[in-house]
């Protein structure tokens, strides 16, 4: 519960103080809704990618050695 509240407070501190930043999550949500309304298959792909593929890729890094983990950090920069 502490981690969830910390995440919520950090999100508020990041998005709320600057007025122009308040519209960013709303605009992104509207764009995602428009894409999903146009392409129905996108909703399923988004859910599968967000909750299964990306977490499995991140989890698979735990099986890699230290060299692979360090090199993957440099590749993401």
OpenMM code with the backbone's topology and positions (N, CA, C; nanometers):
from openmm import Vec3, app, unit

residues = "UNK UNK UNK UNK UNK UNK UNK UNK UNK UNK UNK UNK UNK UNK UNK UNK UNK UNK UNK UNK UNK UNK UNK UNK UNK UNK UNK UNK UNK UNK UNK UNK UNK UNK UNK UNK UNK UNK UNK UNK UNK UNK UNK UNK UNK UNK UNK UNK UNK UNK UNK UNK UNK UNK UNK UNK UNK UNK UNK UNK UNK UNK UNK UNK UNK UNK UNK UNK UNK UNK UNK UNK UNK UNK UNK UNK UNK".split()
positions = [
    Vec3(0.0825, -0.1185, 0.0000),
    Vec3(0.0000, 0.0000, 0.0000),
    Vec3(0.0882, 0.1267, 0.0000),
    Vec3(0.1990, 0.1200, 0.0719),
    Vec3(0.2894, 0.2345, 0.0768),
    Vec3(0.3454, 0.2659, -0.0612),
    Vec3(0.3820, 0.1621, -0.1345),
    Vec3(0.4370, 0.1816, -0.2687),
    Vec3(0.3324, 0.2430, -0.3620),
    Vec3(0.2087, 0.1971, -0.3513),
    Vec3(0.1017, 0.2520, -0.4349),
    Vec3(0.0791, 0.3998, -0.4050),
    Vec3(0.0755, 0.4352, -0.2785),
    Vec3(0.0547, 0.5759, -0.2415),
    Vec3(0.1729, 0.6618, -0.2857),
    Vec3(0.2934, 0.6078, -0.2746),
    Vec3(0.4122, 0.6817, -0.3190),
    Vec3(0.4046, 0.7062, -0.4695),
    Vec3(0.3643, 0.6036, -0.5438),
    Vec3(0.3487, 0.6167, -0.6884),
    Vec3(0.2438, 0.7226, -0.7217),
    Vec3(0.1316, 0.7229, -0.6491),
    Vec3(0.0264, 0.8222, -0.6719),
    Vec3(0.0755, 0.9640, -0.6434),
    Vec3(0.1442, 0.9820, -0.5325),
    Vec3(0.1923, 1.1151, -0.4956),
    Vec3(0.2957, 1.1644, -0.5960),
    Vec3(0.3862, 1.0769, -0.6393),
    Vec3(0.4860, 1.1173, -0.7381),
    Vec3(0.4198, 1.1533, -0.8716),
    Vec3(0.3148, 1.0805, -0.9083),
    Vec3(0.2413, 1.1144, -1.0300),
    Vec3(0.1755, 1.2505, -1.0200),
    Vec3(0.1186, 1.2813, -0.9057),
    Vec3(0.0567, 1.4125, -0.8850),
    Vec3(0.1625, 1.5223, -0.8896),
    Vec3(0.2757, 1.4989, -0.8261),
    Vec3(0.3818, 1.5993, -0.8258),
    Vec3(0.4417, 1.6202, -0.9647),
    Vec3(0.4370, 1.5180, -1.0476),
    Vec3(0.4924, 1.5297, -1.1819),
    Vec3(0.3959, 1.6006, -1.2766),
    Vec3(0.2672, 1.5644, -1.2742),
    Vec3(0.1732, 1.6121, -1.3753),
    Vec3(0.0908, 1.7326, -1.3327),
    Vec3(0.0702, 1.7558, -1.2048),
    Vec3(-0.0239, 1.8594, -1.1631),
    Vec3(0.0330, 2.0007, -1.1542),
    Vec3(0.1551, 2.0233, -1.1097),
    Vec3(0.2008, 2.1624, -1.0858),
    Vec3(0.2055, 2.2504, -1.2106),
    Vec3(0.2418, 2.1961, -1.3251),
    Vec3(0.2530, 2.2751, -1.4471),
    Vec3(0.1221, 2.2612, -1.5246),
    Vec3(0.0492, 2.3713, -1.5473),
    Vec3(-0.0834, 2.3620, -1.6094),
    Vec3(-0.0847, 2.2922, -1.7461),
    Vec3(0.0153, 2.3137, -1.8294),
    Vec3(0.0158, 2.2518, -1.9617),
    Vec3(0.0345, 2.1001, -1.9520),
    Vec3(0.1006, 2.0546, -1.8456),
    Vec3(0.1250, 1.9115, -1.8272),
    Vec3(-0.0016, 1.8367, -1.7883),
    Vec3(-0.1007, 1.9058, -1.7366),
    Vec3(-0.2250, 1.8394, -1.6946),
    Vec3(-0.2999, 1.7808, -1.8130),
    Vec3(-0.2809, 1.8372, -1.9314),
    Vec3(-0.3534, 1.7899, -2.0488),
    Vec3(-0.2878, 1.6697, -2.1155),
    Vec3(-0.1623, 1.6418, -2.0847),
    Vec3(-0.0904, 1.5338, -2.1527),
    Vec3(-0.1579, 1.3979, -2.1324),
    Vec3(-0.1884, 1.3531, -2.0097),
    Vec3(-0.2528, 1.2228, -1.9951),
    Vec3(-0.3912, 1.2168, -2.0618),
    Vec3(-0.4628, 1.3273, -2.0592),
    Vec3(-0.5960, 1.3296, -2.1195),
    Vec3(-0.5868, 1.3167, -2.2709),
    Vec3(-0.4942, 1.3895, -2.3320),
    Vec3(-0.4755, 1.3825, -2.4769),
    Vec3(-0.4309, 1.2427, -2.5189),
    Vec3(-0.3383, 1.1844, -2.4435),
    Vec3(-0.2917, 1.0495, -2.4763),
    Vec3(-0.4035, 0.9468, -2.4629),
    Vec3(-0.4876, 0.9596, -2.3605),
    Vec3(-0.5996, 0.8677, -2.3435),
    Vec3(-0.7002, 0.8819, -2.4575),
    Vec3(-0.7254, 1.0049, -2.5013),
    Vec3(-0.8170, 1.0253, -2.6137),
    Vec3(-0.7615, 0.9649, -2.7422),
    Vec3(-0.6316, 0.9813, -2.7662),
    Vec3(-0.5705, 0.9229, -2.8860),
    Vec3(-0.5760, 0.7712, -2.8822),
    Vec3(-0.5506, 0.7123, -2.7658),
    Vec3(-0.5596, 0.5675, -2.7534),
    Vec3(-0.7022, 0.5199, -2.7767),
    Vec3(-0.7998, 0.5946, -2.7291),
    Vec3(-0.9403, 0.5607, -2.7525),
    Vec3(-0.9781, 0.5710, -2.8990),
    Vec3(-0.9277, 0.6723, -2.9671),
    Vec3(-0.9569, 0.6867, -3.1104),
    Vec3(-0.8944, 0.5740, -3.1921),
    Vec3(-0.7719, 0.5367, -3.1587),
    Vec3(-0.7072, 0.4261, -3.2298),
    Vec3(-0.7840, 0.2967, -3.2056),
    Vec3(-0.8260, 0.2739, -3.0815),
    Vec3(-0.8999, 0.1528, -3.0487),
    Vec3(-1.0365, 0.1514, -3.1169),
    Vec3(-1.1005, 0.2661, -3.1292),
    Vec3(-1.2303, 0.2713, -3.1969),
    Vec3(-1.2156, 0.2422, -3.3461),
    Vec3(-1.1057, 0.2851, -3.4047),
    Vec3(-1.0846, 0.2637, -3.5475),
    Vec3(-1.0365, 0.1217, -3.5764),
    Vec3(-0.9429, 0.0739, -3.4968),
    Vec3(-0.8874, -0.0602, -3.5144),
    Vec3(-0.9205, -0.1419, -3.3901),
    Vec3(-1.0231, -0.2249, -3.3973),
    Vec3(-1.0679, -0.3021, -3.2817),
    Vec3(-0.9618, -0.3997, -3.2318),
    Vec3(-0.8800, -0.4519, -3.3204),
    Vec3(-0.7781, -0.5485, -3.2822),
    Vec3(-0.6700, -0.4846, -3.1961),
    Vec3(-0.6556, -0.3531, -3.2055),
    Vec3(-0.5502, -0.2843, -3.1318),
    Vec3(-0.5679, -0.2974, -2.9813),
    Vec3(-0.6908, -0.3042, -2.9335),
    Vec3(-0.7155, -0.3165, -2.7897),
    Vec3(-0.6580, -0.4472, -2.7363),
    Vec3(-0.6777, -0.5554, -2.8091),
    Vec3(-0.6264, -0.6848, -2.7658),
    Vec3(-0.4739, -0.6869, -2.7712),
    Vec3(-0.4177, -0.6322, -2.8788),
    Vec3(-0.2719, -0.6270, -2.8919),
    Vec3(-0.2124, -0.5416, -2.7799),
    Vec3(-0.2747, -0.4307, -2.7488),
    Vec3(-0.2255, -0.3417, -2.6439),
    Vec3(-0.2278, -0.4116, -2.5080),
    Vec3(-0.3362, -0.4797, -2.4768),
    Vec3(-0.3474, -0.5494, -2.3482),
    Vec3(-0.2461, -0.6626, -2.3382),
    Vec3(-0.2336, -0.7421, -2.4437),
    Vec3(-0.1379, -0.8532, -2.4423),
    Vec3(0.0047, -0.8009, -2.4302),
    Vec3(0.0361, -0.6958, -2.5040),
    Vec3(0.1718, -0.6403, -2.4972),
    Vec3(0.1990, -0.5785, -2.3601),
    Vec3(0.1035, -0.5040, -2.3065),
    Vec3(0.1242, -0.4332, -2.1801),
    Vec3(0.1332, -0.5261, -2.0598),
    Vec3(0.0522, -0.6315, -2.0602),
    Vec3(0.0437, -0.7157, -1.9410),
    Vec3(0.1153, -0.8492, -1.9527),
    Vec3(0.1572, -0.8878, -2.0736),
    Vec3(0.2234, -1.0169, -2.0886),
    Vec3(0.3611, -1.0060, -2.1543),
    Vec3(0.3690, -0.9474, -2.2715),
    Vec3(0.4946, -0.9483, -2.3478),
    Vec3(0.6008, -0.8607, -2.2821),
    Vec3(0.5686, -0.7358, -2.2535),
    Vec3(0.6674, -0.6452, -2.1938),
    Vec3(0.7117, -0.6923, -2.0553),
    Vec3(0.6193, -0.7342, -1.9653),
    Vec3(0.6669, -0.7874, -1.8362),
    Vec3(0.7521, -0.9135, -1.8510),
    Vec3(0.7183, -1.0000, -1.9458),
    Vec3(0.8000, -1.1198, -1.9657),
    Vec3(0.9392, -1.0851, -2.0176),
    Vec3(0.9484, -0.9859, -2.1034),
    Vec3(1.0804, -0.9427, -2.1502),
    Vec3(1.1640, -0.8854, -2.0365),
    Vec3(1.1019, -0.8063, -1.9527),
    Vec3(1.1737, -0.7491, -1.8388),
    Vec3(1.2126, -0.8590, -1.7402),
    Vec3(1.1211, -0.9532, -1.7161),
    Vec3(1.1500, -1.0648, -1.6259),
    Vec3(1.2616, -1.1524, -1.6808),
    Vec3(1.2669, -1.1690, -1.8117),
    Vec3(1.3701, -1.2536, -1.8709),
    Vec3(1.5098, -1.1958, -1.8505),
    Vec3(1.5197, -1.0659, -1.8292),
    Vec3(1.6505, -1.0061, -1.7992),
    Vec3(1.7078, -1.0584, -1.6678),
    Vec3(1.6214, -1.1034, -1.5764),
    Vec3(1.6718, -1.1558, -1.4501),
    Vec3(1.7475, -1.2868, -1.4689),
    Vec3(1.7218, -1.3581, -1.5789),
    Vec3(1.7929, -1.4822, -1.6066),
    Vec3(1.9240, -1.4578, -1.6801),
    Vec3(1.9425, -1.3399, -1.7308),
    Vec3(2.0649, -1.3082, -1.8037),
    Vec3(2.1774, -1.2799, -1.7046),
    Vec3(2.2979, -1.2888, -1.7519),
    Vec3(2.4136, -1.2583, -1.6682),
    Vec3(2.4306, -1.1087, -1.6531),
    Vec3(2.5284, -1.0700, -1.5721),
    Vec3(2.5494, -0.9275, -1.5458),
    Vec3(2.5935, -0.8535, -1.6704),
    Vec3(2.6690, -0.9198, -1.7578),
    Vec3(2.7168, -0.8532, -1.8793),
    Vec3(2.6000, -0.8176, -1.9714),
    Vec3(2.5055, -0.9079, -1.9877),
    Vec3(2.3897, -0.8819, -2.0728),
    Vec3(2.3008, -0.7721, -2.0144),
    Vec3(2.2887, -0.7702, -1.8822),
    Vec3(2.2066, -0.6671, -1.8202),
    Vec3(2.2687, -0.5290, -1.8371),
    Vec3(2.3990, -0.5201, -1.8219),
    Vec3(2.4654, -0.3910, -1.8387),
    Vec3(2.4590, -0.3458, -1.9847),
    Vec3(2.4798, -0.4379, -2.0773),
    Vec3(2.4753, -0.4002, -2.2192),
    Vec3(2.3346, -0.3612, -2.2609),
    Vec3(2.2312, -0.4232, -2.2035),
    Vec3(2.0950, -0.3844, -2.2391),
    Vec3(2.0628, -0.2456, -2.1848),
    Vec3(2.1221, -0.2055, -2.0732),
    Vec3(2.1025, -0.0700, -2.0221),
    Vec3(2.1666, 0.0332, -2.1131),
    Vec3(2.2825, 0.0019, -2.1679),
    Vec3(2.3486, 0.0953, -2.2577),
    Vec3(2.2772, 0.1055, -2.3911),
    Vec3(2.2139, -0.0042, -2.4337),
    Vec3(2.1415, -0.0018, -2.5608),
    Vec3(2.0140, 0.0801, -2.5500),
    Vec3(1.9564, 0.0901, -2.4302),
    Vec3(1.8312, 0.1631, -2.4159),
    Vec3(1.8521, 0.3138, -2.4083),
    Vec3(1.9752, 0.3582, -2.3935),
    Vec3(2.0016, 0.5026, -2.3820),
    Vec3(1.9949, 0.5682, -2.5178),
] * unit.nanometer
topology = app.Topology()
chain = topology.addChain("A")
for resn in residues:
    res = topology.addResidue(resn, chain)
    for name in ("N", "CA", "C"):
        topology.addAtom(name, app.Element.getBySymbol(name[0]), res)
